[in-house]
């Protein structure tokens, strides 16, 4: 489809198309990083520049952009909304707090950083990174005040668990965008993502946290009145640990089961047919929402009106994310429609550049320039999408993960996450770079190394 679109939209040569891509991406980067524009507007204008320089007619640019925008919302937006609903119920019901306290109260000493990494990874499955940080950091600070383990020894594993899940495991926006753009198999990507997530969380979390906490002393900031009030408010709600855990895991288990069934069972098998439906991402997440309405809503003492309010309240905060993802889908479609992806794919094949390495490096460059993991994922996936048509299903899934790894590389001052972590932990800019930025880089490199190792055996 992308090849036909390229033939229909422009007859420009390879040099003009590459120039168009460079200028389009440069406009996005400059508007986000220098002019401080919202990424949604930056992506729209970048798409226009890309299309015009490539010789695409203005009407075709608009049509191509809106087609990509609508397709992305239809595939990715639905999943983001459903995942946000589960995350909101988990947070507001006290379910997340119950999981954290049960695990943290059961361990201590040297095992505490490992427990925090596990808790963050579990809670991070349905939650966006920013929501997870807001939810977990007060608990990290509370644990650090009650113990002598040290703030960074506990905090870095928690941040690593959240960040790895955010970059590598659906239903987070980044992995979903890459999967949709590359037409990757979600079940395979989920399986491979979880395999890579385990060693990555361990190395970037407890191992690095233990190392850096000895070299960057960060005192525990005193509690704010707002933190105390919120803790007391949630304290009275407790839907139970296991109902909360099972609710979080249900969509993941269903999607994993679908992926395993596709690998091990023949077509037409009744079990595989059932899992094809139940493990379909929108169905799996919808079932998770319905279960959460009871396990995290009713069991926490919410009536139907309160449960509905929590679910409805989960949607406005993600409006910005949905708009960025949608505009990114439009930008990607203009890239593909103009034929830029085909030029890059042909050049990569002629130069014998590994597709996984290419996807990783493109995402790294855009991540460092813009600070946005989502923009990096969208753009890199659009550029290498034509290469995906030449790869088998497992390799396409690994390509999506390689892009996800690149999108996490070296978070710095142009990334909102950088400032969120800095302020919550009360660190200086230098301390944040030595801790958070290096941790993100470790996640990126270790995760990509795992992807490359998997590529040797699948």
C-alpha positions in Angstrom: 0.0 0.0 0.0 2.8 2.4 0.9 4.5 1.8 -2.5 1.4 2.6 -4.4 0.8 5.7 -2.3 4.4 6.9 -3.1 3.8 6.4 -6.8 0.5 8.3 -6.7 1.8 11.3 -4.5 5.1 12.3 -6.0 7.6 11.5 -8.7 10.5 13.1 -6.8 14.0 11.6 -6.9 15.7 10.0 -4.0 17.8 13.1 -3.2 14.7 15.3 -3.0 12.9 12.8 -0.8 15.8 12.5 1.6 16.0 16.3 1.8 12.2 16.4 2.4 12.5 13.9 5.3 15.5 15.8 6.9 13.7 19.2 6.7 10.4 17.7 7.9 12.1 16.1 10.9 14.2 19.2 11.5 11.1 21.4 11.7 9.5 19.0 14.2 12.7 19.0 16.3 13.2 22.8 16.2 9.6 23.6 17.0 9.6 21.2 20.0 13.1 21.8 21.4 13.7 25.5 20.5 10.3 27.1 20.0 8.7 25.1 22.7 5.7 24.2 20.6 3.4 21.4 21.5 4.4 18.2 19.6 0.9 18.0 18.1 1.3 21.3 16.2 5.0 20.6 15.5 4.1 17.3 13.8 1.4 18.9 11.7 3.7 21.6 10.4 6.5 19.1 9.9 4.2 17.0 7.8 3.4 20.0 5.6 7.0 20.9 5.1 7.9 17.3 4.3 5.2 16.9 1.8 5.8 20.2 0.0 9.5 19.7 -0.3 8.9 16.2 -1.6 6.7 17.6 -4.3 3.4 16.3 -3.0 0.3 18.4 -3.8 -1.3 20.3 -0.8 -4.5 18.4 -1.2 -2.7 15.1 -1.1 -0.7 16.1 1.9 -3.9 16.9 3.8 -5.6 13.7 2.7 -2.5 11.6 3.5 -2.1 13.2 6.9 -5.7 12.9 8.0 -5.8 9.2 6.8 -2.8 8.4 8.9 -4.3 10.4 11.9 -7.6 8.5 11.7 -6.0 5.1 11.3 -3.7 5.6 14.3 -6.6 6.8 16.5 -8.7 3.8 15.5 -6.0 1.3 16.3 -3.8 2.8 19.0 -6.1 5.4 20.6 -8.7 2.8 21.7 -6.1 0.8 23.5 -4.6 3.8 25.2 -8.0 4.9 26.5 -8.9 1.4 27.9 -5.5 1.1 29.5 -5.9 4.5 31.1 -9.2 3.5 32.6 -7.6 0.4 34.3 -4.8 2.6 35.6 -7.1 5.2 37.0 -9.2 2.6 38.9 -5.9 1.0 40.2 -4.7 4.3 41.5 -7.9 5.8 42.9 -9.2 2.6 44.5 -6.0 2.2 46.6 -5.2 -1.0 44.7 -1.8 0.2 43.7 -1.0 1.3 47.2 -2.1 -2.1 48.5 0.3 -3.9 46.2 3.2 -1.7 47.1 2.7 -1.9 50.8 2.2 -5.7 50.8 5.4 -6.3 49.0 7.5 -3.6 50.7 6.3 -4.6 54.2 7.3 -8.2 53.4 10.9 -7.5 52.5 13.7 -5.4 53.8 17.4 -4.6 53.6 19.1 -5.7 50.5 16.0 -7.2 49.0 14.0 -3.9 49.1 15.4 -2.4 45.9 14.5 -5.7 44.0 11.0 -5.6 45.5 10.5 -2.0 44.4 11.6 -2.9 40.8 9.1 -5.7 40.8 6.3 -3.6 42.2 7.0 -0.8 39.6 7.1 -3.3 36.8 3.8 -4.8 37.9 2.0 -1.5 38.4 3.6 -0.1 35.3 1.8 -2.6 33.1 -1.5 -0.6 32.8 -0.2 2.9 33.9 1.5 5.6 31.8 4.9 6.5 32.9 4.0 9.9 34.3 1.0 8.4 36.2 3.2 5.7 37.6 5.8 8.2 38.8 3.2 10.3 40.5 1.8 7.2 42.1 5.0 5.4 43.1 7.3 8.3 44.2 5.4 9.1 47.4 5.7 5.4 48.3 9.4 5.5 47.5 9.9 8.5 49.7 7.9 7.0 52.5 9.9 3.8 52.4 13.2 5.8 52.3 12.1 7.7 55.3 11.3 4.6 57.3 14.5 2.7 56.4 18.2 3.4 56.0 18.4 1.8 52.5 18.8 5.1 50.8 16.6 7.1 48.4 18.3 6.2 45.1 18.8 2.6 46.0 15.0 2.4 46.2 14.0 5.1 43.7 16.2 4.0 40.7 14.7 0.4 40.6 11.2 1.9 40.8 11.9 4.3 37.9 13.6 1.6 35.9 10.6 -0.8 36.3 8.3 1.9 35.1 10.5 3.1 32.2 11.2 -0.3 30.8 7.6 -1.3 30.7 6.7 2.1 29.2 9.2 1.6 26.3 9.0 -2.1 25.6 5.7 -3.6 26.6 2.2 -3.0 25.2 -0.4 -1.5 25.9 1.9 1.6 26.4 1.7 4.2 23.6 5.2 3.8 22.2 5.1 0.0 21.6 1.6 0.3 20.3 2.5 2.9 17.8 5.5 0.9 16.6 3.4 -2.2 16.3 0.7 -0.4 14.3 3.2 1.3 12.0 5.2 -1.9 11.3 2.1 -4.2 11.3 3.9 -6.3 13.9 2.3 -9.1 15.7 1.3 -7.8 19.2 1.4 -11.2 20.9 5.0 -11.8 19.7 6.0 -8.3 20.6 4.6 -8.7 24.0 6.4 -12.0 24.6 9.7 -10.7 23.4 9.2 -7.4 25.2 8.7 -9.2 28.5 11.7 -11.4 27.9 13.9 -8.3 27.3 12.3 -6.4 30.2 13.5 -8.7 32.9 17.3 -8.4 32.5 16.9 -4.8 31.6 15.1 -3.9 34.7 17.6 -5.8 36.8 20.6 -4.1 35.4 19.2 -0.6 35.1 17.3 -0.9 38.4 18.8 -2.7 41.5 22.3 -3.1 40.0 22.7 0.5 38.8 20.8 1.9 41.8 23.2 0.2 44.2 26.2 1.6 42.2 25.0 5.2 41.8 23.6 5.6 45.3 27.1 5.4 46.7 28.4 8.1 44.4 25.5 10.6 44.3 24.2 11.3 47.7 20.6 12.5 47.6 18.8 13.2 50.9 15.2 12.3 51.4 13.0 15.4 51.0 10.6 16.1 53.8 7.0 15.1 53.3 4.6 17.7 52.0 1.2 18.3 53.6 -0.4 17.3 50.2 1.4 13.9 50.4 0.1 13.3 53.9 -3.4 14.1 53.0 -3.4 11.9 49.9 -1.9 9.0 51.9 -4.6 9.3 54.6 -7.3 9.5 51.9 -6.2 6.3 50.2 -5.4 4.5 53.5 -9.1 4.0 54.1 -9.7 2.2 50.8 -8.4 -1.3 50.3 -9.8 -3.5 47.5 -7.3 -6.3 48.4 -3.9 -7.1 47.0 -4.8 -10.2 44.9 -7.8 -8.8 43.2 -5.7 -5.8 42.2 -2.9 -8.0 40.9 -5.2 -10.3 39.0 -6.9 -7.3 37.4 -3.7 -5.8 36.2 -2.5 -9.1 34.8 -5.7 -10.2 33.1 -5.2 -8.3 29.8 -1.5 -9.2 29.7 -2.2 -12.9 30.3 -4.9 -12.9 27.6 -2.7 -11.2 25.0 0.2 -13.5 25.9 -2.0 -16.6 25.6 -3.1 -15.5 22.2 0.5 -15.1 21.1 1.5 -18.5 22.4 -1.5 -20.1 20.8 -0.6 -18.6 17.4 2.9 -20.2 17.8 1.9 -23.6 19.1 -1.7 -24.4 17.8 -3.0 -25.0 14.3 -5.4 -22.7 12.6 -9.0 -23.9 13.2 -8.2 -25.2 16.7 -11.1 -24.3 19.0 -8.7 -23.1 21.8 -6.8 -20.9 19.4 -10.0 -19.5 17.9 -11.3 -18.6 21.4 -8.0 -17.0 22.3 -7.9 -15.1 19.1 -11.0 -13.2 20.3 -10.2 -13.0 24.0 -6.6 -12.1 23.5 -7.3 -9.4 20.8 -6.0 -6.3 22.5 -9.2 -4.2 22.5 -11.2 -7.2 23.9 -8.5 -8.1 26.5 -8.3 -4.5 27.7 -12.1 -4.1 27.7 -12.4 -7.3 29.8 -9.7 -5.8 32.1 -11.8 -2.6 32.5 -15.0 -4.5 33.3 -13.2 -6.6 35.9 -11.6 -3.5 37.4 -15.0 -1.9 37.8 -15.8 -4.6 40.3 -12.5 -5.6 41.8 -11.1 -2.1 42.1 -14.3 -0.1 42.1 -17.0 -1.9 44.0 -14.6 -3.6 46.4 -13.1 -0.3 47.3 -16.5 1.0 48.2 -17.2 3.1 45.1 -20.8 3.2 44.0 -21.6 3.1 40.3 -21.6 6.9 40.0 -18.1 7.1 41.6 -16.7 4.3 39.5 -18.0 6.0 36.3 -16.5 9.3 37.5 -13.1 7.7 38.0 -13.3 6.1 34.5 -14.4 9.4 32.9 -11.7 11.3 34.8 -9.0 9.0 33.2 -9.7 10.4 29.7 -8.9 14.1 29.9 -5.3 13.6 31.1 -4.5 11.4 28.0 -6.0 13.8 25.5 -2.5 15.3 24.8 -1.0 11.9 24.4 -3.7 10.8 22.0 -3.3 14.0 19.9 0.5 13.5 19.7 0.1 9.9 18.7 -2.5 10.7 16.2 -0.5 13.5 14.6 2.5 11.2 14.6 0.4 8.7 12.6 -0.3 11.5 10.1 3.4 12.4 9.9 4.3 8.8 9.3 1.7 8.5 6.6 3.1 11.5 4.7 6.6 10.0 5.1 5.3 6.7 3.6 3.1 8.2 1.0 5.9 10.4 -0.3 8.1 7.3 -0.7 10.8 8.4 1.9 10.6 5.0 3.6 11.2 3.1 0.4 14.3 5.2 -0.3 15.7 4.6 3.2 14.8 0.9 2.9 16.6 0.6 -0.4 19.6 2.4 0.9 19.8 0.2 4.0 19.6 -2.9 1.9 22.3 -1.7 -0.5 24.6 -0.7 2.4 23.7 -3.9 4.2 22.6 -2.1 7.4 20.8 -4.3 9.8 17.2 -3.3 10.0 17.1 -3.6 13.8 20.2 -1.4 14.1 18.8 1.2 11.7 15.5 1.5 13.6 17.4 1.8 16.9 19.7 4.5 15.7 17.0 6.6 14.0 15.0 6.5 17.2 18.0 7.5 19.3 18.7 10.5 17.2 15.2 11.8 17.3 14.8 11.0 21.0 17.9 13.0 21.9 16.9 15.9 19.7 13.2 16.2 20.7 13.1 14.6 24.1 9.9 12.8 23.2 10.0 9.0 23.2 6.6 8.9 21.4 7.8 11.2 18.6 11.0 9.2 18.3 9.0 6.0 18.0 6.5 7.3 15.5 9.1 8.9 13.2 11.5 5.9 13.3 8.7 3.5 12.7 7.6 5.5 9.7 11.1 5.6 8.2 11.8 1.9 8.5 8.3 0.7 7.8 9.1 -0.5 4.2 11.9 -2.6 5.6 9.4 -4.4 7.8 7.6 -5.8 4.7 10.8 -7.8 3.8 11.1 -9.4 7.3 9.5 -12.3 9.0 7.0 -11.9 11.8 9.4 -12.5 14.7 11.9 -10.0 13.3 9.2 -7.3 12.7 8.3 -7.7 16.4 12.0 -7.3 17.3 12.2 -4.2 15.1 9.3 -2.6 17.1 11.3 -3.3 20.3 14.5 -2.0 18.8 12.8 1.3 18.0 11.3 1.3 21.6 14.8 0.9 23.0 16.1 3.7 21.0 13.3 6.0 22.0 14.4 5.7 25.7 18.0 6.8 25.1 19.5 9.6 27.4 16.6 11.6 28.7 17.8 15.1 29.3 16.6 18.7 29.8 14.2 18.7 26.8 12.2 15.7 28.2 9.3 16.3 30.6 10.1 13.1 32.4 13.6 14.5 33.3 12.0 17.4 35.2 9.3 15.3 36.8 12.0 13.0 38.3 14.2 15.9 39.3 11.5 17.8 41.2 10.0 14.7 42.9 13.4 13.6 44.2 14.7 17.1 45.0 17.8 16.7 42.9 19.9 19.2 41.0 20.2 19.1 37.2 23.6 17.5 37.5 22.4 14.8 39.9 19.5 14.1 37.6 21.7 13.6 34.6 24.1 11.3 36.6 21.2 9.2 37.8 18.0 9.4 35.7 19.7 10.1 32.3 22.3 7.4 32.7 19.6 4.9 33.9 17.6 5.6 30.7 20.7 5.1 28.6 21.4 1.8 30.3 17.8 0.7 29.6 18.2 1.7 26.0 21.5 -0.1 25.4 20.8 -3.3 27.5 17.3 -3.6 26.0 18.7 -3.3 22.4 21.4 -5.8 23.2 18.7 -8.3 24.4 16.8 -7.6 21.1 19.9 -8.4 19.1 20.5 -11.6 21.1 16.9 -12.7 20.5 17.3 -12.0 16.8 20.0 -14.7 16.7 17.6 -17.4 17.9 14.2 -16.6 16.5 
